[in-house]
Amino acid sequence: MKVYEALAQAFAAEGVTAIFGMMGDGNMYWMTALEKHPSIQVYEARFEGAALAMADGWARATGQPGVCAVTCGPGITQLGTSLLVARRANTPLVVFAGDSPSADEEYVQRMDQQAFAAGSEAGFVRLLAANQAYDAVRTAFYRARVEARPIVLDAPMDIQQQTFDVDEPYQPSTSLLPPTRVQPDADRLRQAVELVAQSQRPVIVAGRGAMLAGAKAAVLALGDRVGALLVTSLMAKNWLADAEWNAGISGLYATRAASELLTEADCVIGIGASLNHYTTEHGYMYPDARYVQIDIQPHLRMFAGRGADVYLQADARTGAEALERALAQRGSKSTGYRTPETQRRLDAPIDQATFEIAAGTVDPRQVSTVLDELLPEDVALVVGGGHFVAFPAMHMNRPRLCINTIHFGCIGQGVGTAIGAAAALGKPTLLVDGDASAMMHIQELDTAVRYDLPLLLVVLNDEALGAEYHKLRAHELNSDLARIATPDLGAIGRAFGGRGCQVRSIDQLRDAVADFLARPGPMVVDVRVSRSVVSVPYRRLHFGEDA
């Protein structure tokens, strides 16, 4: 068989079931070979960067490496932003990238694809010879899994056309992986027990690593034993939403009540969370706390390059179970934060600020609350990028899968990521996005329609670059420069073959959601929101105010 056929066979043997991409000279033979593998669904996107965002969303919804396919030159350069987002999100991805013929120095699409991958913080594996096809695929998937980032598998067109004559069966990358149930070091575990047992007000910060490890029961048991207040990183938002002593998100998106409680902590137990400066507010959120950190990595730096007082290398579930078990053997049991007074403080309203709502618009905080109320908990939430992200982050608090796209501080990633998540989950998926962000890749509504994905895109449309609008206001500059009129985005949804409407009241929003739930399918709801409403994080950062 040809090398491109062997490469397709290897992807199938890795367990790949979905590939997102665009066809070009560099990958078209490989993509035709995928037809021999009916277990793989190829999703043809309209833009390569959006295709990689789809693979990112698919990976985050499934916990398995996502796959994107692009051609050489301009095909791979379109991936830049999405590669950086996926890298900062620690998403395992494999990008099959065709490359120009090895011996053709004047090929029109020729470029240094390895340098581009490095500049985009992605790993790189080049197929150098026909008999290395299996090893190249295995290495790319292995590195994607272990390094938790995108890996570009570079396949020159001339090598793809050569004959592959290796008879041995393909061994998938999972055969190389070490066991994930890593036990903590006994001496460090004893140190952690001593530190936690002495604490009076412990906080557990659970991150995405805890989610992926299935550590929820272990986190709850440890919290019960030490009387901890439970919070998550933004990446694990709502994972503990149904827990009694859940205080929401740790960091800038915390409520005022939670922020005040967290500053009183004397011990922070990070479980599968990096405890970076976003989660700890540069350490100011926990000014007097000592830290125990549990993570599968050999070591992690927290905020400002600081290390934990006690670091336990273990997978999140095993480490939390071991710590709880050791505390139980010691007879340690504490009330900690878990008092009626704490519960009273946590019951305070999220945001009591009032704003004048312009006629024909609605309050984005109320939109988020109503969406959370109306959509069942099995409807996943994907959030795009921009000023508006704080509204679903702080006002949508039912337990549901939440995927954020703000890792590179960019906009425009929401549509692709949500399409990938909807494809992976096969059930209704909500994307909350801003108008400028949604407009960047609005053409991918065609992709959602072609594959009949149950995607509800709700656009919080303030007809502005919201982040810049409020920053200009804060500096008493001309904020009108950040205002951009938008067309009826609901009509655009209909033009692409889906459904859509424009909403200017909460009753209209309720009707639109009911319509989607009755007939899940690609739908755009253009909600005109008042730009006068400033999110809590922006009030804190730019106006010196709080909820």
WODA-V382889 format. One record per helix or strand. SS is the DSSP state (H for helix, E for strand). FROM is the first residue (numbers start at 0). LEN is the number of residues. If there is no record, write none. Layout:
# WODA-V382889
<<SS:FROM:LEN> <SS:FROM:LEN>>
This chain:
# WODA-V382889
<<E:1:1> <H:2:11> <E:17:4> <H:27:9> <E:40:4> <H:47:15> <E:65:5> <H:73:4> <H:79:9> <E:92:7> <H:112:7> <E:122:5> <H:129:18> <E:149:7> <H:156:4> <E:162:1> <H:172:4> <H:185:13> <E:201:5> <H:207:5> <H:215:11> <E:228:4> <H:233:3> <E:245:4> <H:255:7> <E:266:5> <H:276:4> <H:283:3> <E:289:6> <H:302:3> <E:309:4> <H:315:15> <H:339:7> <E:361:1> <H:363:11> <E:379:4> <H:388:7> <E:401:3> <H:413:12> <E:428:6> <H:434:6> <H:441:9> <E:454:7> <E:463:1> <H:465:9> <H:478:4> <E:482:1> <H:488:7> <E:498:5> <H:505:13> <E:522:7> <H:535:7>>
